[in-house]
Amino acid sequence: MKLITFVGCLISLAKLGLAQETVQKWSEWDQLQMTVQQICPVSGKPVQANAHPFKVLVGEQVAFLCCSDCKDKRIDAKYWDVVQSNIAHAQANCPIMGAPVDSSMQSVIVRGQRIFVCCPPCIPKIEASHESTLETIAANYVSYAAKLAEHDNEALYARVQDICPVTGKQLEVQQQLIKSDIDGESVFLCSQDCQEQKPNSEYWQVVQKNLAKAQGICPVMRHPVDETMTSTVVNGRRIFVCCPPCIEKIESEPDRYRGIVDAQLSKWLEENKSQHGNERQSN
């Protein structure tokens, strides 16, 4: 049975006594809940800690809206179902018995957090051990959030890579990504069949050109880069540099510089998404 008990109710800020929080005030637990919830139960839009979300109560359950404009609007039943499904998916297992759970199962709300159980007898055990239960749930959420982040990162690189290095076909990021490894570099392919084939040299050059173009500048010295320049592979990702000494700097702090490059790729995609889409159509 889907959880739509509170669907149709109006969220009243005055009634709830909750004030909008700034980005700096969100606790780690709040941010984790936003990541798990993923979407606003009113609009269906993404909920992000850096985009002025709004914290409310729906019945006894804490929920996050994408913005304050949604606070006096009705919850959409289909989005509320998606929120519950996302929470159950992130929780993964019953914190008492360890059995898999989904949003069709019974649940209990602990300190504003909905917790799904494999069977009714688990509910009183959860209510008797709030702290340990929430610790278990938090650990599951952290693992789930890490998987989401990795998936988003892979989708980012697939969009920048644009084509399969084996066939030259454009990658469909909306579908399940086929990940492979070429000399330590993580790449994405258009089909499982390509995993048994070597990359085409022409298409491989195009992939490298796309990566360098989106990266734009060396993450150390901030000088322009292109695919003809020196590069290194860090945690499976190729990073182009303006000169060889920058490689040593990157390899001393790989996570930091990979994060810088990821931000550059993301910014480039956002600024060039229309042009990038037109280029794909013309190829």
N, C-alpha and C positions, 0 to 999 in steps of 0.2 A: 504494500500500500504506500503510495507516494506521500511525502510529507507536505501537505498543503494546508495544515491546520490554520495558519495565520495568513494565508493568501487572501487578498482582498481587504486586509485591514490597512488603515492609514497610519503612516509613521508620523507621529507628532513630536516635534522637538521639545516643545514646552512640556508635554506630558511625560516624556522620558527624562527630561532634565539633563540631556547630554549635549555638550558643546563641541563644535568642530575643533579638531586638533591640528596643529601645524605639523609639517613633515618632521621637524626636529623632536616633537613630543611623542611620536609613535614608539611604543616599546617594541622590543624584539619579538615578543609574542604577538602583538598586533600585526606587525609586518608579516610574520609567518602565517597568521590567519588570512591575511589578504592574499598572500601567494597561493594558499590552498583553495580559498574561495574562488579566486580567479575573476569572476564576473559580478557585476552589480545585479541584485535580484529585481531591480526596477527597470533598468534600461538594457541590461544584457551586455553593457560595455565593460571593458577590462577595469579592474580595480587596482590602482597602483599607488604606493605610498608617496611617490613624488608628484602626484597629480591631484592633490587636495581631496582625498576621499573623506567620507563622512561616516562616523561610527554611530550605530543605533541599536536598539533592542527590537527584535521581532518576537513578541511573547517574552520568553526568558532567554532566547538565543541572541548572542551578539552577532551582528552582521555589519558589513561595510558596503556603503554605497559609493558609486564612482565620483559623486560630487554633491554639494548641498542642494542643488536644484531638484534632486530626487527625494529629498527628505519628506515632502508632503504628498508624494504620489503613491499610488497603489503598487504593491508587489505583483509582479507578473508570475503567474503560476508556473509557466514553463521555465522561466529563469530560476525561480526558487527551487524547482526540482533539480536543475543543473547544479546549483550551489550545493545541495545536499549530496548529490552524486559525487561531486568533486571532493567534498569533505570525507565521504566514505572511502573513496578511492585513495586519498592521501593517508587515511588512517590504516587502511589495508587489512588489519586483523583485529579481532576482539582483544582488548587489553587483559582480559581475564583468562580466556581459554586458548587464545592464539589462533582461532579459526578465522577464515576469510569472512569479510563482511561487505555488504553493499547497502545502498540507500533504501532498499525495500525492507530491511530488517528493523527490529525494534531499536529504540535509542533512549538515552537519558541525557539531560542537560546538566553539566557540571560547570559552575562558575561562568555561565554564558556559552559554554562550548558543547555542541551536540556530539555525543559519543555513541556510536553504533555497537550493538552487541550481537553475539551469535544466538543467544537464547535468553529468555526473561530472568532466569536465576542469576545471571551475571550482573543485573542492575543493582541489587542491594549490595553486592560486593564492591562495585564501583563507588557507590554512595558512601561506603564505609572506609574507602581508601582514596580520597580525592587526590592527594599529593602524588602518590606513586602512579596513579592512573594517568594524570596529566603529564607526568614525566615521560611515561611510555608513549603517549599520544604525540608529545612534542618531538621525541626522537624520530617517530615515524614521519612526522611532518617535515623535519629537517631533511631526511633522506628523500622524500618526495620532491621537496623544493629543489634539491640538488639535481635531480633527474630532469625537472622542468627547465632549469637553467642550462643544463647541458644540451637539451633538445633545442632550446631557443638559440644557443650558440651555434649548433650544427646547422640549423635553418639559416642563420645569418651567413655562414660561410658558403652554404649551397647556393644562396641567392647571388652572392658575389661571384662565386665560381662560374655560375650561369650554365655552362655546358658540360656534358660528360666527356672526359678526356679520352675515352675509347671510341665512341661513335660520333661525337660532336653534337648529339641531340641536346636540346634544352632540358634542364632539370625541372621537374615538377615538384616544387617544395611542399605543396599541399599534400602530396602522397608520402608514404613511408620512405624515408631516405635510405639509400643503399650505400653504406659506408665501407671504404676500403683503405688500404695502406700502400703507399708507393714510396719506398725508400724512407720510411719513417714519417712521411707526410700524409695526413688524413685527407682523403678526397671522397667525392660523392659521385656515384655512377647512376646511369639511367635505368639499369636493370640488373638482375642477378647474373645474367649471362655474361655481363662485362667483367665480372670478378675473375674469370678465368682467362682474360685477354690482357695483352699489354696495351698501354696507352699509345694512341697515335701521336707522333711527334708534333704534328701541326696543331692538333687540338690541345695538346699539353702546353704548348707555347701560348695558346689563347687563354688557357686557364691561368697561367702565371701572369700574363698581361692584365687580366681582369683583377686578380688579387692585388697586384702592384698599383694599378690605377685607383682602386678603391682605398687602399692604404694611404696613398698620396704622399706622405712624408715619413722620414725616419723617426721612430719613436724616441730616439736618444737626442739627436742633434736638430731635429725638426727641418732637415733639408729635404727637398723633393726627391722621390725615388721612382724608378721604373723597373720593368722586368729584366733589364740587362745588368742591373747592379747586383752586388753581393747580397746574399741572404742566408738566413739560418732557419732551422726548423725547431720550434719550441713547443713542447707538448702536442706535437702533431700538426702545428700551424706554422706555415712559412711566413717569415718576417723579413722584409727587404730593408737594407740599411744603406746609408750614404757612403760608409767607409768601413773597412774590416775591423778597426778598433771598437766599433759600436757593438759588434757581436759579443765580445767579452763582457761588456756592460749588460747586455740583454740576458746572457746566460747566467749572470750572477744574481739576477732578479727576474726569473722567467715569468712568474705569475703577474708581477707588476706590468711588465712590458707587453705581455699578451693582452692584459686588460686594456692597456692604452690603444693597442692596435684594434681590438674588438670595438672600442668606442669610435675609432676613426672609420672603420668599415660601416658601422651602424649609422653614423652621421652622413657618410657618403651616400648610402642607400636612401636615407630619408630625403636628402637634398636632390638626388638624381633619379628618384623612383619613376617619374614620368618619362624622362629621357631613356632610362634603363629599359623600361617596358617597351618603348618604341624601337629601341635597338634590337630587342629580342624578336619583335614581330618582323623586322626587316631582314633578319638573318635567315 
